[in-house]
Amino acid sequence: MVIEIDAAKPGMALLEDVLLPNGAILVNASTQLTKPLIDTLRRRGIQKIQIVSEHDAQQSLGESPVQSAQTREPEPEVARAPVVEKEIPPTPPGLRLVVREDLMSVKLCVEPTDSPNQILTREHIVSVLLDNGIEYGMSDAAIDGLIEKWKKFKRYYEVDEIAKGTPPMPGREGAYEFRVKHLATGSEIETVKHSRYFSELPKEYALQRIDAGTVVARRQQDTPPVPGRNVKGGLVPTTDMIKAEIICDANVVFADENRQIASKVSGFAYFLDGKMAGAVPFNFDGGADVAVSGDRMNAEIVVRAPGPGGKAPGKAEINALLNEKKIFFGVKNDVLESVIAGALKGVFSETPVIVAQGIPPKNGDNGTVKFLFNTESSLKPKVNQDGSVDYKNVEIVSSVVKGQELAVLVAPTKGTAGRDVFGQEIPATDGSPAKLPAGPNTLVNPDKPTVLIAGTDGNAKFNGMNVEISEGFVVNGNVDFSTGNIKYAKSVVVSGDVKSGFRVECGGDLQVSGTIEDAEINVNGSVLCKLGFVGQGKGIINAKGDVNLTFMKNQTVKSRQNIVVAKEALNCNLFARKTITIHGNPLSLAGGRVMARDSVTAFTIGNMSGVKTLVEIGTDFTLIEELEKTEAQIAELVGNRGKLHSTLQKYERARDAKIKLGPKEEFLLTKLKATFAKYDTQIKTLEERKNIINSKMFNLKSSFIKIEHSAKPGTMFKIGARHFVVKDEIIGPKTARLINEEIRVI
């Protein structure tokens, strides 16, 4: 039954819990009301409570109103039970409150009493608090925790904050909110401070121009203070306000009663860590930079674009800059006008532009030596207008007579002074005189000190430093039965032919004006044959230098350098350590085998009849020969070692059978072992040499075959271990190379 609080009387029992406004239980159900408890409920603003009605009480006892109204019949007397002493009702321990002077917290002290049955309940604690006027901030957790502790140990306890007030909250001034894009880090501020032009600033920066009077930040609305409440429910007022902490530099100012921050300069605003505001002054006008090269011969200008609201530099500003730099000479007025006009239209070059250029000094040319004989050691045939070549006018050996002029000095020239962009003269250096390259058997012409002459008859040669004349061997005619074989330590000149069956050996160069037939030629220098090298295939030329021929047929040439054939090479074997070039047109190379380490170049390879022609590149034939020689030596040593093995085994078996060997047999056994060990050492050395040769033999990556006109069917290209057979005519110009381990014609 719900009744008004004013109708409550002591002895009534609560049907439901009485709750505080914050949801905490003030009084539990079933609690009997007392006068102090009724006063406390009234004081806490409780207006209505629900109590147990008489009807509910009777129902709980199992009696009906009829039964209670009737007179019960007297019950028969029964024997009375023995008298039992009443059970001592439970009592609470001693509860004492300590209220802080500012009424913001309450400490509860629990003191055990002498009563044997002490029980601590929420109702006991709340009742004590309410009886002492504590009606706000009760801690359910603290109360429950204390009750649990009491159940375990009934001893003295103190709970510091059994009830706790709410302190007041001070107000807060509104924070300043920036209204413009601004710099936000110290590094950004430093970058802006050290930048001269807007175009130098990083594009990723948040940049917005501000000017004097621009409001950069505005303060937001203040937050008012909130009063607190003490443990007795009373308000705790406050007027405290937390100030908005902000530090401003000298370039901004507070305005509108500190509601705004305005700039005093043109530049960029910044806001750091939420409490430091200011502005970085900045000049938004464009400008120009002029740099002079280290040699003072060039002056370059870079015109910088202006920033927002800025202006581009004009002619007056740029001319003033040039004058400031003292650049007066070599100014390119047309270039300068173009740069200025472009800047006024908003066009700016990202690269420096040369606007002034000095005149460099021209040093005099050094004196030189003009040679009056052929000094070319690497021969090249003359190329005619129709593309054909010949060796008719080429000389490999220059024969001279005593007194013949060999070289003349060309006088040096004077230098011409220059002038830099500052107008200062730059001196020039005069050329130095050359010196006549006088060598063995040469002398300076006594009548012409600038001319070098031959001191004797012989062959003239320039060795790279001096001109020397050596006695050469000249065959005035053919090398045949009239001369016999030729063997000479220096250069040899044959004015006729070298006939079949004869041999020419020389330590220098060989020049043959006619043909070389089935002869053997061994030369430490270069070979020039002005006509052909022809025969039945028994001729061979071995040269450490270049080999230069007009044409050849059925013969073999081996050169440690380059081979050049002016016309055709038919059914020949050509081996060059470097390059092979065959100029013949329309017929160049047909039949035979051609091998070069670096490259093979021919106008036409093969012929219409499909003759088999092998062109191989990337392999050093000299190493192949050395490899074959090494393998032959290994085979010979292995054979000799095998022959000794059976004899060595015979003596060792006798020794193992404990047959005593005589002094002679002991000597032979020792000698056999030494020879056997020597063979092993030599074989090992040759095997290592063989491995080195194999590692250096090939040059596959950079080698190529150049087809200037065509390659006919029947031609085979070989690069390393790869082969390519020409089945259909290849029309040039084309090049064959090894690409990704495959021969490609591209």
C-alpha positions, 0 to 999 in steps of 0.5 A: 500500500502506498502512503504519503510520508506524513501518514507514516507511523512507527512500527510500519514495515516497508514493502519495497526498497526506498531508493535515492535519486542516484539509484542507491538503496536508502532503506531496504524492504521489510525494515520497520519504521522508526520516528528517526527513520521517518524524519530522515526519509522526509529530510531526503525528499521522499514523499511517498513510500509503500508499506505492508498493509494489514491485509498483506500481513494477515495473508502472510500469516495464513489467516482470513478476516473471517477466522480472525473475527470468529471466537476460537473454540477453547483448545484442550489442555496439553502438556506444556513444553519446557521453558526455553530461553529467548535467543539474543537478537543480532545487534550492529557493531559500533559505527562512528563517522568522521566528516571532513571539515569541507564536507567533501568526504566521510570516513566510517569507523567500525568498532566491535562491541561486547555483544555476542551476535554482531551483524553489519548490514547495509541498512545499519550503515545507511541509517547511520549516514542518514542519521548524521545528515549524509545523504549524497555520494554514498559509495555502494562499492565501499559499503559492500566491501566493508560488509564482506570484510566484516563477515570474514573478520569482526575487527576494527575497520576504517573506510576513508571515503564511505561517502564522497562529494563531487568537487566543482569544475572550473570554467574554461576559456574558449581555445583559439581556432586558427582561421587560415592555413598555417605552419605547424612544425619548427622545421617548417618555420625554419625552412620559410625563414631561410627561403628567399623566394616563394618558389623555393618553398616545398609544395606540400606545406600548408601555405596561405598568405596573410597581411597586416590586419588579417585575423589569423585566429578566433577564440571559441565560446567559453565553457562556464564553471559547474558547481559541485555537491558535498556529502550533505547534498549542499551545492559547492559553488565556484567562479574559477576559470581556466585561462586559454594559454597561448603565447604570441610572438611580436608579429601578431597582436590580440584584438577585440578584447582578446577574442581575436589574433591579428597579424602585424606583417605580411607572411605566413601564420604558424601555430605550435603545440596548441599554445604558441602563435605567430607569423613569419614575415615573407617577401612575396615578390619574385627576384633573380639570382645571378651566378658567375662560373668559376672561370668567370666566362659565363654569367647565368641568371635564374628568375624566381616566380613571385608568390601570391600577391607578389610581382615579378622582377622587371628590367630595372631590377635585373639590370641593377642586379647585374651592375651590383655583380659588376657584370659589364662585358659580353651581356646578351641583351636579346636573351635578357629581354626575352627572359624579362618578357617571359617573367612578366607573362608568368613564364619562368625557366627552371634551368639557369640561362646564360645572359653574359659570356666572355671571350675565352683566351686562345692559346697559341698552337704548339709547334708540330712535326710534319713527316715527309715519309709514310709513318703509318704502321697499321695499313689501310687500303685506299678506297676508290669512288666505286667502293673498290680498294687496292694497295697500289699506292700503299707502302709498308717500308719507306726506303730513303737515300742519304740526305733525303728530307724526313721531317720538317718543323711547323712553327708554333703560333702566338696566343690571343688574350680573352676577356671575362664577364667582368671585363678583365683581360685573360692572358693567353699562352703562346705555343711551344716549339716542337723538337725534331725527332732525330734518331739513329742514322738521322741528322739536322740539316745544317742549312735548314735547322728545322729539317731532319734528313737521312744520314744514310741509305736505308728504311725509315721508320717512326717508332712513336718517338724518333725517326730511325733509319735501319739497313733494309734488305731489298730484293730487286726482282723475284724471290726464286732460284736466283736468290734462294730463301730469304732470312733477314733480321729486319724489314724486307722489300721484294720488288717482284714475286715470291715464287712457289716453294721458297721461304721468306723470314724477316724480323720486321715488315715484309713488302711484296710488290708482286704476288706470293705463290705457294711460299712460306712467309714468317714475319714478326711485323706486318705483311703487305702484298700489293697483288695476290696470294695464289696457288694450289693451297700450299702457301702460308703466311704467318705474321705477328702484325697485320696482313694486307693483300689485294686478293687470295685464292686457296691459301692460308693466312694467320695474323696475330692482329688484323687481316684485310683483303682488298678484293676476294678470298676464294677457298681460303683459310683465314685466321686473325686474332682481332678482325678480318675485313674483305672488301670485294664487290660483288664477290668477297668471301666464298669457300674455306674457313674464316676465324676471328676473335672480334669480328668478320666484315664482308661485302658478300659471303658465299656464292650462288652455287652454295659453296660451303663457307664457314665463318667463325667469331669469338674464338682466339685461334692462337689459343686454340693452337696453344691448347692443341700443343698443350694437349699433345704435350700432355698426351706425350707425357701420359704415354711416357708415364705409362711406359714406365709404369709396368717397369716400376710395378715389376721392381715394386712387386719384387721388393714386396716379395722381399727379393733383394735387389742388387745395387743396379736395380736399386738405382734404376728403381730410384731413378724410375720413381723420380722420373715418374714424379717429374711426369706427374708434376709436368702433367699437373702444370700442363693441365692448369695451363690448359684450364687457363687457356680455356678460360681466355679462349672465347670473346662471345659477347662483343663479337659480331659478323657484319654482312654488308650486302648478302650472305648466300645459302651454304654459309654457316656462322659459328659463335662459340658452340652455336651454329647457324646455317643460312638456308635462304639468302640474307640481304644486308646490311645485317649483323649476326650476334650471340643473343641469349645463347642463340645466334641472331641475325639483325 
